[in-house]
Amino acid sequence: MASLPTELPRTIRLLDPGAGAGMLAVAVCERVAHMTPPRHMDIHAYETDESLLDTLRDALSASRDHLAVCGHTMDFTIHPNDFILRGPHLHDSDDLFGLVSESDFDVVVMNPPYLKIGKDSDYARAMARIVHGQPNLYAFFMSLGASALKPGGQFVAITPRSFANGPYFRTFRQWFLSHMSIQRLHLFHSRRDAFSEAGVLQENIITHAVRCDNTDRNQDITISYSEGRDVPPQPRTLMLPASFIVDNTGGDAIIRIPASEMDAAAVRAVESWPDRFRSIGLRVSTGPVVAFRAREFIQQGKPTNGEIPLLCVQNVHPFRTVWPAKSERKTFSFRVSSESERLLIPSCNYVLIRRFSAKEETHRLTASPVYADAFGSPQVAIENHLNYVYHAERPLTRAETMGIAAVLNSRLLDTYFRAISGNTQVNAAEIRAMPFPSLAALTRIGELLSERSTDDRRVVDRVVLDTLRINGPIREFFLSEDADVQGQ
Ligand SMILES: C[S@@+](CC[C@H](N)C(=O)[O-])C[C@H]1O[C@@H](n2cnc3c(N)ncnc32)[C@H](O)[C@@H]1O
């Protein structure tokens, strides 16, 4: 992270908000120590944990001594203050996002705290302009850190990837992307390794960006990757235009991070489809049955007295809705009564999608068709860990249902989805906004798969790619062994 800022000035004003024991500021000092002297550093570290302040002071003092030996000078100030509520931006401006003279930093480097913030907290009130729904403290650190930079100042942060997409961070992204020009993103692929002790189960990312109020959309952004928590000296990299990485269709400002050239090609192929999920009449909703609120209607095991199946996550497998589940313990039924009626939906053809994928599951999207005649009941009960897809105006045909499940389970769409989202969660909003093949193409895919009566993934991928006329290197790749290895 310390190596990322380029062209450091002779005098470097550096901000480390949430400095902990100071390791990031110290790493920048290490780098400066090797530069041609004399340089001057002016470090401002914010830290609220009193138990860390002595260590922080010792670490920065040691860096100052080391810099002096190398012919440089350094001052540091430790602010034992809350960076959000009492940071540099508040001293002489009411506008948290105004550039104030005191906040003229050349570099901000941060590993901010990750904490979900309630809507009514002091933090949320202070940051009302960029919060929406259930924000995370780290996004506040990112925006205030970025706003403390002078034009051309450099920003380096390690955070969860969740800010890159999704509605909660939309306002933050819009602000960040209109004031910062992203130079480099480093993605830690494994959700298991990085930050495992912090219990963060999503991919993490290092962002290097430059303060620049008129972002040049044509410049390239470097993306690099590593599998575990260590960054190899020469990580795998990819250069893509900023206009590709930042997708501002519908004002969402999604930051897409494809994992390879092939994935970028898959994103381009999917985005060349003229239709979107919603525009072809498809709708997606969350299953209405919230188990803990509907306990009185739910029973374990198969129906004993006219109940109907309750479809849950364990019943959704790629291409197959399996009810009853393998074990009696994981099979649930639902009692139909005048009070429970409102939680049921009419038996029609639907596609079920799991809303959460397991931590390291190969596919992020798992979809299964469920047909109107599957259970012989006029209604069906769907639990709220599932989303279900239907048509706005009429029942889906059988072929459309199979076609939609096939496309959602295909490697092509899964790759697209991974490029736009690092979360294990599959939001209905993201599905609605996705480009999607036409109903005619979905019907064709469904028919071809019914003729072959197979759910072998390789066959499904071939049928999807052929029907959608996706040729060339992506097709070869998705049908190759390499794609299998990458998906695992
Ligand atoms: C994830 S740790 C990172 C520490 C250090 N930068 C590092 O990389 O090792 C986040 C730090 O932010 C501090 N912190 C949490 N909330 C803060 C706030 N509102 N203002 C300033 N510091 C805060 C925590 O005490 C913790 O030391």
The ligand as an SDF file (V2000), in Angstrom:
LIG
                    3D

 27 29  0  0  0  0  0  0  0  0999 V2000
   -8.8280   -1.9970   11.0810 C   0  0  0  0  0  0  0  0  0  0  0  0
   -7.9490   -1.1220   12.3130 S   0  0  0  0  0  0  0  0  0  0  0  0
   -6.5430   -0.6300   11.4170 C   0  0  0  0  0  0  0  0  0  0  0  0
   -5.3550   -0.2000   12.2190 C   0  0  0  0  0  0  0  0  0  0  0  0
   -4.1390    0.1880   11.3820 C   0  0  0  0  0  0  0  0  0  0  0  0
   -4.4150    1.2590   10.4430 N   0  0  0  0  0  0  0  0  0  0  0  0
   -3.5750   -1.0010   10.6750 C   0  0  0  0  0  0  0  0  0  0  0  0
   -3.6810   -1.0930    9.4650 O   0  0  0  0  0  0  0  0  0  0  0  0
   -3.0090   -1.8570   11.3340 O   0  0  0  0  0  0  0  0  0  0  0  0
   -8.9250    0.3080   12.4950 C   0  0  0  0  0  0  0  0  0  0  0  0
   -8.4810    1.2490   13.5980 C   0  0  0  0  0  0  0  0  0  0  0  0
   -9.3760    2.3590   13.6240 O   0  0  0  0  0  0  0  0  0  0  0  0
   -9.6100    2.7470   14.9810 C   0  0  0  0  0  0  0  0  0  0  0  0
  -10.9040    3.4650   15.0040 N   0  0  0  0  0  0  0  0  0  0  0  0
  -12.1490    2.9350   15.0530 C   0  0  0  0  0  0  0  0  0  0  0  0
  -13.0850    3.8920   15.0060 N   0  0  0  0  0  0  0  0  0  0  0  0
  -12.4170    5.0680   14.9120 C   0  0  0  0  0  0  0  0  0  0  0  0
  -12.8280    6.4360   14.8080 C   0  0  0  0  0  0  0  0  0  0  0  0
  -14.1240    6.7400   14.7640 N   0  0  0  0  0  0  0  0  0  0  0  0
  -11.8750    7.3980   14.7320 N   0  0  0  0  0  0  0  0  0  0  0  0
  -10.5550    7.0680   14.7490 C   0  0  0  0  0  0  0  0  0  0  0  0
  -10.1130    5.7980   14.8460 N   0  0  0  0  0  0  0  0  0  0  0  0
  -11.0230    4.8050   14.9240 C   0  0  0  0  0  0  0  0  0  0  0  0
   -9.6130    1.4380   15.7290 C   0  0  0  0  0  0  0  0  0  0  0  0
   -9.3520    1.6130   17.1110 O   0  0  0  0  0  0  0  0  0  0  0  0
   -8.5250    0.6500   15.0040 C   0  0  0  0  0  0  0  0  0  0  0  0
   -7.2870    0.8360   15.6120 O   0  0  0  0  0  0  0  0  0  0  0  0
  1  2  1  0
  2  3  1  0
  2 10  1  0
  3  4  1  0
  4  5  1  0
  5  6  1  0
  5  7  1  0
  7  8  2  0
  7  9  1  0
 10 11  1  0
 11 12  1  0
 11 26  1  0
 12 13  1  0
 13 14  1  0
 13 24  1  0
 14 15  1  0
 14 23  1  0
 15 16  2  0
 16 17  1  0
 17 18  1  0
 17 23  2  0
 18 19  1  0
 18 20  2  0
 20 21  1  0
 21 22  2  0
 22 23  1  0
 24 25  1  0
 24 26  1  0
 26 27  1  0
M  CHG  2   2   1   9  -1
M  END
$$$$
